[in-house]
Amino acid sequence: MKYQIRHTTKYAYTEPAPVCHNVVHLAPRSTAWQTCRSYRLTVVPEPAERTCRTDYFGNRVDYFTIHEAHRGLAITAVSEVDVEPRGALAAPVTTPAWNAVAAELAAGDASRDPGIAQFRFASEYVPLAEQFADYAKTSLKPDCPIVEGVADLTARIHADFRFDPKATNLSTPVREVFERRAGVCQDFAHLQLACLRSLGLAAQYVSGYLRTDPPPGKPRLVGADASHAWISVYCGAAGWIDFDPTNNVMPGVDHITVAYGRDYADICPIQGVFIGGGRHAMHVAVDVMPVE
């Protein structure tokens, strides 16, 4: 599947802002199943300085700074991406037992990828707690195949929690999301990460997009027309496998991967600081269009 993605963020200020600095994670990744054919970042007004680099997790990061008074800022990323089916997965019942994978990680035996261990621990948005482990244990019983157990946990989060953009904001802790039983895709991804890491498993936060228009006869996925988030779990010999708790699916050609990190703080789409400007308002528009 070929896509063109346009992600536009606009800021309006009540007073002039003479300086701003911004860091952007908007470039889609190239992976075994996804190829980023092109990526263009446009900023208005024109930045005084622009650079890009690859971060610790392998994501492209763009940086820019503006040194002139401005009352508005427009950031537009346009990408063209090819996404292929991820290939047949091993039957869930044939994947390793989750507790065997956790023991492998605890013993430091995941030598195929020395970076795996960092995704076992607490991070800024993902605390470890017994309440999360207890919730996960309903799905991940001793010796349960890891993919089978994580798929069941994904389905339970989808069933037990309500998608409600008004229920939370970026500063809402996972514990409150757990109590309120409501949130958005970032909340559900952080919750599932907290559950799995609290059992000693390694899991990544994934940012990306959903296809805007579903194929004929398919339901429209929640979270389209915006940045989306899901998780990727280390499953031992089965490798890293993605799960989307917001939609209760295993991501395929409708999901476009942008970045991997420990949580939202590592790969926020746009973050920055500005001087002056008074009050400000932000508007975000995302279009993910299939290309014939």
N, C-alpha and C positions, 0 to 999 in steps of 0.2 A: 504494500500500500504506500502510495506517495502522498505527502502532505505539504501544504504551505501553511506556515504558522505566523500569525501577526499578533504580537503582544505589545500593546500601547499603554503607557502609564503617563498621566498628565497631572502636574501639580500646579495649583494657582495660589499665589500669596497676596495677602492684603497690603503688604508693604514690600519695597524692593529688598531683595536678598543679594548682597554684593559678592558672596562667596558660597560655593557648595562643593562637597566632595561626595562621590557615590561609588559604590561597589555593586556590580551586576552579575548575577548568575542566570543568564537567559539563553545561553547557547546549548542546543541539544547535544547529547553525548553520541559518539559513535561506539557501538557495541557489536557483539556477535550477530545480533538480529536487527540492528538499526544503523543507518549511515546518514550522517548529516552532510548533505550535498552543498549547502551554502548557508551562510549566516551573515547578516548585516545589522549593525547597531547604529541607529541614527539618533542624535541628540540635538535638541533646539532649546536654547541658543548653543552655538558651536562651542565645545569645550576648549579651554586654553591648553589642556593637557589630556592625553588619552594613552593608556597602556593596556596590555592584556597579559595574562600569565596562566599557567596551569597550577591549580592549588594542590594541597597535600593528597586530596582524594581523587585527583585526576580530572577535575572539572575545569572548564575554561572560566576564567574570571576577568571581566572587563572593569577598568577603573577610569573615571574621568573627573576632572575638576573644572569649575567655571569661575572666572575671576572678573566678571562684570555684573553690574546691577541688573537683576531680572525679576519680573513679577510672575513668571511662569516657567515651567520646565516640562518638556515632552521627550519621553524616551520610547523609541519604537524598535523592537527587534523583529526582523523578518527572517524566517528560516525555511529551507526546503529539506525534507527528511524522507528517507525510504525506510519503512518498517516491514520486516518479514515475520512470518509465523515463527515462534520460538522453538518449534520442533517438539516432537512427542516426548513428554516427560515419562519417567519410570512410573509404573503404577504406584499410587501412594502407599499401598500396603507393603511394597517391596523396599521402601526407603528405610534408612537406619532408624532404630528407636531413638526418640528425642533425648532420653536420659543418657544413651551411649554417646550421642553427639555432645551433650553438655559435659560429660566426663572427659571426652577427647579434648575439648576446649580448656577445661580446668587443668588438665595435665600438660597443656602446652603442646599437644600433638598435632595441631592443625598446621603443620610445617609447610604445606603447599602454598599458603598465603600468610606470611607473618603479620599482615595487617588485620587479620580476622579478629584478634583478641580485643582490639579497641572498641569493637561494636558489642561487647558483652557488658560494658559498664555503664553506670549512670552518666548522663550528660545534662546540659543546661535545661532542656525541656523534658527529659526522661528520667524520673527518679526510680529507684528500686525500692520495693516495699512488699511486705508479706501479703497485703490485700490484693495486689496485682498477681502475685504468684498463685494465691488461692483461687482467684477467678480463672486463671489459665489452666489450673490442674483439672478442672472439670472436663476440659478438652484433651489435655496432654497427661493421660494416666501413665503409670509406669509401663515401659516397653511399648508404648503406642508408637507406630511409625510416624516420623516427624512431619512429613507432608500431610498425612491424614489428620494429625492432631492440630497443626497450624490451620489447615483448611476449616476444621470444625470451629476453632477459635475465631477465625475470620467471619464465619457465618453467625456465630453468637453475638459478636460485636455489632454486626449489621442488624440483627434482630432486636438486640437489647437497647440500642442507642438510636436516638432520633436525630436526623440531619436537620439542624436549625441554626442558620447563620447568626441569629440574634442571641443565641444562648451563651456564646463565648466570644472572647477576643484573643489577640495574640499573647496577652499576659495571663490568661486563665490557666492555672496549674492543672496537670493531669488528674490530680486527686479530686478537684472540683468537677471536672468532666465526668469522672467516674461516679460521683454522687448525683449529678444532675441528669445523667443518662442522655445527654444531648451535646451536640457540637458540630464541627465541620470536618472535612477530610484530614486537615492537619492534626486535629484533636484525636481522631480515631487512629491515625498512624502512630502518634505518640503513645496513645494508650496501649496499642498492640505491642509496640516496642517495649514499653514498661513491663507488660505481662511476660514477654518472652525473655527479656534480659533478667528479670527477677527469678527466672528458672535457670539462669546460667547459659542461655543460648545467645548467639551472636545475630544481630539483626540491624539492618541499615534503614535510614530514612531516604525515600526516593521522591524527588520533585519532578514534575512533568506536566503533561497536558492530556486531556481526553479529546477524542474525536468529537467535533461539534454536532455533525449530522450523522445519526446512526444508519447502518445499512437498512434497506427495506425490510420491514417486518421485525426489526430489532428495537427494544426499548431505548429511549434516550437515557444515557447514564448521568447520574447526579454529579455535579461538579464541572460539567462542560462549560465552555465560555469563561474559564478562569484557570488559574494555576491549580494543579491537582497534586495530591500526595498519596503515597502508598508505602509499602515496606518490602524489603528483600531479606530473606532468612537464610543463614548458612545451614545447609542440610547434609553435612558430612560429604560422603562420596557423591551425593546427588548435586552438590554445588550450591550456588545461590539461586533461590527461587522466590519470585515476587508474588505478593498477595495484596489485594485491594479491599480493605475492610469496609470502606464507604459503600461499595457496590457489590460486595461479596463475589468477587471474581478473581481469577488468576490473570493478570494483565497479559494482553496479546497485542494484536495489530491496532487496537483502538487506543492504546496507551503509548505516548511518546515520552521517552526518558530525557530529562534535562541534566539532573545532577544527583550524586550520592553523597550522604554525609551521616553524621551521628544523629542529627535532628535538624529542625528548621533553622536553628541559629547558624549552622555551618553553611547553609545553602539558600538563605533568604533571596528571593528573586532580585529585589532592589533594596539596598540599605545605604543610608548616607546621613550627612549632617549639613546644615546650612546656617549662615549667620544672618540675623535680621529676618525679614520676611513677614513679621507679624503672625497672624493666624494663617493656616493653609488648608486647602482641600485637595483630595486626591481622587482621580477617576481611573479605573483600569478596564480595558477592553481586550478580550482575547478571541481570536478566530482561528479555528483549526479546520482547514478546508482540504478535502481530498482533491488530488490533482489527477486528471485522466492521463 
